[in-house]
Structures are given as C-alpha cells and as structure tokens.
Amino acid sequence: MSEPPALLRFGLAPGGLALVRRHAVFAERKSAGKRSRVLKSSLSLLDTPDRSFAAAGWLCLAIADPQGRRIVTLPIAGVALDTVPSLDAIDDLDTLAEGTLSGQVHNLTQDGHAVMLQSYKVQLRAADQRATYEALTLQAAPDAAMAMDALAAALVRDLPLRWTGTAPLVQAACHLGMIEPPPVRSAILDFALPDDVSVAAAFAIVLRHCLAQFDANLLPVLRDRDQEGVHQMRVALRRLRSAIGLFAPILDNNALQPLLDDLRWLGAPLGRKRDLDVFITETLNPLRSQANPPKRLQHLATILEDHRAAAQVALESALNAPRLAALRLALARFVAAIESGDPAVLADTDAAAGPATRFAAALLRKRHKKVKALGRRHAELDIPALHELRIQAKKLRYTAEFFRLLFARRKTSRRFIAALAHLQDCLGMLNDADVGARLVRDLLPAAGEDPAAAAIAAWFAGRQQLQLAQLGEAWDSFAAIKPFWKGAGEG
C-alpha cells in the first residue's frame, strides 16, 4: 500500500482569499502565464433519519462536480473516534443542508517538489441559516513533505492563516447546529508503543498523540458549548510540555526554547479560562443554589461571567492567531526531526537510539521517588508543599500513561494510574480552592467586609478540610500498589 499524501489544512480570516490571490507566490505564477484550475462543487450534508453519522462522530456529504457525484465522510474531531456507519443505504439519507465549495487549485513548485495548493470558500445553508468559511489546503507526495512545510511556513508569515484541526465543512456544519464536536480525552485516541521501540521513536509517538488531542479539542473550545473542551485542550498542552521535559536529556536546548516559549504563551489564556470555569461551576453556582444565598453573590457572579467571557475572547484570539499556526508547523517539524535522528534537535543521538524500556524505567523510578518522598509526609505538609506534591504526582501520572504499554504488568499499571489519578484529584481540589481564593481576593474586599467574600472563604475552608481528610486514604491506596516497572530496564 502506498503512503497517503502529506496534507496541511488552514482556515482563513474573513476576506483572506483576496489576500491569498495577491500573495507573491501567485503573482509570479500569473506573470509567467501559468493558470490555476477552477474548483467548484455543490454540497449536500446528509444523515440517516436517526442521525447515526453525527452520533458516531462523522459528517456525511454528497459532493457533485464535473467529475460526477460521490459520497464522502469526514471525522468531526479530525480523527476517527468510532466506526463510520454503513453507506449501503445512501438513498435513504436525509438532506440536512446544502451549499457550495468554490475556489482554485494551484500546482506549485517548492524546492524542486510539486505541491498542490487549494484556496477555496465553503458555504452551507439550512432553512434561514448560512455559514461561510474560507480555507487553504496544501498537499504533496510523502517525500515532498519538507518542501510543503517550507511553503506553508512562508504563507503563515504573510497571511492570516488559522490552524483548524478539522475540515472547513465540519466547521460550517457545526455553525449550523447540524453536528456538535465532543471534547476528546487522550484515552480514546489510538496510542501504541512497540516493545522494541527506541527512545526517539517513542518520543515521536507520544508527541503525535498529544498533538492529536490538542487538535481534536480546537473546535469544541472555539464553539464554547462545553467547558470540558478547554480542560482537555489544557491537558493536551500539559502532556505535551511534560513529554518534552521527560525527553529533555536527549534534546538540544536551542531547538527546544522557541517551542517552550510559544507553549507558555498559549498556556496562559487556556489556564485563565479554565480557572474561571472551575470557580464558577464548582464554587459559585453551588453557593447560589443554596437557600438565602449571601448578599452581593449575584454581583460577584456578574463580574465573574464578564471575566469568563473576556477570557474566552482572549483564548479564541490566541487559537485563531497565525502564531498558533506557526507553532503547530514547528511542532510537526520537530517531530519529523526526532524521527529522522536529526542532530540539530537531538543532543545525544546514541541515547536517542537506545531502548525506550530502559529509559522509561529510569524516569519512572526517579519520578516515583520524588512523589514518595513528599507523599509519605502528607499529613504535615502546608498548602504550598501539597501543591508541589500535586505537580510531582501529575508528572508521574503522565510518565506512567506514556510508557505503561512498554511493560508486561499492564493490569498493575492500570491500577497504579487509577490510584495516582485519585490522589491527584484530591490534591487538585485543594489547589482549585487556593486558586479560587486568589480570584476572590482580586475581585472583592476582605472577607470580613463583604458577606459574599466571607461565604466563599468559608466554602473554600470547608472544602480544604474535606479534601485533607480524604487525602490520607488516597495516599495509602496509592502507596500500597507496587511499581509496574519494577525490575525492568536494569542491568
């Protein structure tokens, strides 16, 4: 079987197609007398009467163009999360929306390689609703992926390109309310590590998995229908940064630093939005639902909802920025360099070529030791020290999730990770209370001067006491499980 072509997909800000047509790449083609092929299709959004395609995470389309009519399916999340329903009974499908796809196909040459670029507009309509999205797609043979990336990087510098994670047809269907992309947890995405995998190959697989989760949550976050999307995108970003930290000993720091700077830039608006989501959902709303809620609580709710709306706008601005598109290209380039053994990225090529099992076992022992050293003293730790324990537990959990498939004791590894997750949840709720308390201090007077602030302070104090009481049990459950990597990679 031949390899699938390399593909890059970008969205465009409204009016972006006009800028594309004026770009130097296309101006040179026009002056040389080279023509572009017109792209024009009619579209029909289809589904079964019980909406089985949407329920399984798929968009079903009929596309008609001069070459004929065909049925295609697109995964709503950008990756397949479930089996696509059968297309045997296509005559029984309902038409939910109709539209057009129009644009141009440009056959370009970059560094001696052929790259096909499509610039186009998707329009869908259903009843009195309309959705329009502009997009740009690059496609090349697998051996021309680097040339395609170079062209894409140049276009990102000059054009208002957006990293989308999904096809513009999916975005248009979401806008019309025909489908709703679900938040995607890392556990439901395909992930496999061969037993004999090298350190570098394992790193590349882990990075691709983190990036797949990030991309799959882009549309849910931009839709802002479910707070879980922000949480899962933040998890994807944290897993990515944790993976880079894990493999840092084999990496060149000069290659890493620009990536880390951009990841921190993106993490700031994600963290702000998530903190406000948690505070409003898990603290403010329960307090408001009580009989005789404290005075000024509604005033605080209004302030916080305004802050959350502003945080969503800031997050959307970051996700739609060309800087994110450039970052995703850089990360994809980084993964490819890791896979190829590029010494410009790998500071220790010998270690990178070594067995991942030995590397993983050493990392797990090191991180487990840090958690045990802090955790066995949990009863005497103050809140900052418990926060540090939470960070170390989170790092150990990510490490265990990344590498558990390399070890034979897979049942034990599942129990280990589950117990660690429970411990992390207890510690996380303590941290949420601390973050919430800081938010209130920023927005309201001292607790003694405001009934709402006093009620929230009491709420947080009660939650902290409850979690501290449960922490001992969570720690004992975790400490009782033997490491699933014990004895592996030694000698």
ABEGO torsion letter per residue (X at the ends): XBBBBBBBBBBBBBGAAAAAAABAAAAAAAAAGBBBBBBBBBBBBBBBAAGAAAAAGBBBBBBBBAAEBBBBBBBAAGBBABBBBBAABAAABBBABBBBBBEBBBBBBBGGBBBBBBBBBBBBBBEABBBBBBBBBBBBBAAAAAAAAAAAAAAAAABBBBBAGBBAAAAAAAAAGABBBBBBBAAABBBBBBAABBAAAAAAAAAAAAAAAAAAAAAAAAAGABAAAAAAAAAAAAAAAAAAAAAAAABBAAAAAAAAAAAAAAAAAAAAAAAAAAAAAAAAAAAAABBGBBBGAAAAAAAAAAAAAAAAAAAAAAAABAAAAAAAAAAAAAAAAAAAGBAAABABAAAAABBAAAAAAAAAAAAAAAAAAAAAAAAABBAAAAAAAAAAAAAAAAAAAAAAAABABAAAAAAAAAAAAAAAAAAAAAAAAAAAAAAAAAABBBAAABAAAAAAAAAAAAAAAAAAAAAAAAAAAAAABBBAABGBGBX
